[in-house]
Amino acid sequence: MMQLVAFPRLGNYFNPIKKLIVNTTHLKVIEIPKITKKTIYLGSKNSPDTVCVPFKYNLGNLIEALDKGATVLFQAGGGCRYRYYAEVQETILKDLGYNFTMYQVIEKDHAKFSELYKILLKLNPYLSRRKLIKEIISTLLYIYYLDKIDIYIRKRIGFEKDKNSFKKIKDDFIKKVDKENSIIKLTRLYYKTKKELRKVKINKPKNTIKIGIIGELYTSMEPFSNYELEKLLASFNIEIKRFTNLSYLLWQKKLIEKYIKFKIRKYCKYTLGADGLDNVYRVYYLKKHKYDGIIHIKPTGCTPEIGAMPIIMRIAKDLNIPIIFLSFDEQTGVEGLNTRIEAFYDLLKIKKEEENGSKLRN
């Protein structure tokens, strides 16, 4: 009987990770449906009350996958309590009566090639190191190109003349890359997509409101967990910047870690776990680059971000940049979120008009 593989969803990153697993193991990856209320119900029902929301969403994803016949589960880890997800979830799922094998890819905040190779060899004894290296390079490029496309779109999606133009181009890129195994052709597809994105007509004013999104990594990257916050901001004709993506977490974070610690030494001398320290620095960055406001998002009960919030509030006050804090859990209401974002937008709009008026008078 052929084994079926599954792993928790995380936005569009499902596609490159699926491709890596399929090309290295030759096993089928189950298409877990996007997160829904059913996912949240299943995860919350079978999770301890005190765990964070991403744990519950992940567990719900895995239960849905097991119900579809999954026999092999993958989980990542690292950063904070995320490093314990795999062990705890495996125990819960086996207590529920499911029969499967679970592999944790990242244990100590970073993935090791040798450990990943050992895991994949168990699923495909004929996998060569050369083949794995080629597939890892291809996967990292796929992720990098996806992130670059998203960064370009966030700055402009709130101003496109024909709605969903950017989304159609991005979806087409994903569809084509999923069928392509050549690294050279993957790169060509990316540059072709960039040209298509530049052709999309936008109507973007000079003094548009700019908002930076900072906060916990899962809530930032999984649209359902933040109730499609970026889509909501775009509807207000706002330019968006979001820092956290897989490219940042996998390699960019390490490159700027010492620089971040140096820049915010006045406010924070020690690491805060996960992206806590990074988010303190991002307030400084957004002010320097003349952003109008900041939205900090996290799941309810996220310890690193709770520790970072008082420091973030202090630096935001010192730099005179408005900030709003949003916590998400299974009880969060869409209407309440819309109301808070609308009020924050009105505040930023008034503040910007007053600043522009003051400059004209001077």
TAQUICOR-V464510 format. One line per field, one symbol per residue. ss: DSSP state (A for helix, B for strand, O for the rest). phi: phi as a letter, one per 30 degrees, with the letter a starting at -180 (. if undefined). psi: psi as a letter, one per 40 degrees, with the letter a starting at -180 (. if undefined). A space follows every 50 residues. Layout:
# TAQUICOR-V464510
ss=???
phi=???
psi=???
This chain:
# TAQUICOR-V464510
ss=OOOBBBBOOOOOAAAAAAAAAAAAAOOBBOOOOOOOAAAAAAAAAOOOOO OOAAAAAAAAAAAAAAAOOOOBBBBOOOOOAAAAAAAAAAAAAAAOOOOO BBBBOOOOOOOOAAAAAAAAAAAOOOOOAAAAAAAAAAAAAAAAAAAAAA AAAAOOAAABOOOOAAAAAAAAAAAAAAOOOOAAAAAAAAAAAAAAAAAO OBOOOOOOOBBBBBBOAAAAAOAAAAOOAAAAAAAOOOBBBBOOOAAAAA AAAAAAAAAAAAAOOOOOOOOOOOOAAAAAAAAAAAAAOOOOBBBBBBBO OOAAAAAAAAAAAAAAAAAOOBBBBBBBOOOOOAAAAAAAAAAAAAAAAA AAAAAAAAAAAO
phi=.ddccaaddahddedddedddddccicdcddddeebddeddddddccddd dddeedddddedddddddjdcbccbdljibdedceeddddddddddjdca ccbcdccciadcedddddddddcbdcdcddddeddddddddedddedddd dddedbddbddceiddddddddddedddccccdddddddddddedddddd dbbcddcddcbccbkdddddcceddchheddddddchcdcbbddadeddd bdeddcedddeddcedcacbdcjhcededddddeddddciddabccbade iddeddddedddddddddchbdbbcbcbbdcdcddddedddddddddddd dddddddddddd
psi=hhihiiiiigaeeddddddddddddfihhhghiihadddddddddeiide iidddddddddddddddeehehiiibaicbedeedddddddddddeeihi hhhhdhdfeihhdddddddddddgeehidddddddddddddddddddddd ddddeedeehdhieddddddddddddddehehddddddddddddddddeh highidfihhhhhiaidddddhddeeffddddddeefhhhhhdhiddddd dddddedddddddfdddheiieibedddddddddddddefidihhhiiih ehddddddddddddddddefhiiihhhhaeehhddddddddddddddddd ddddddddddd.
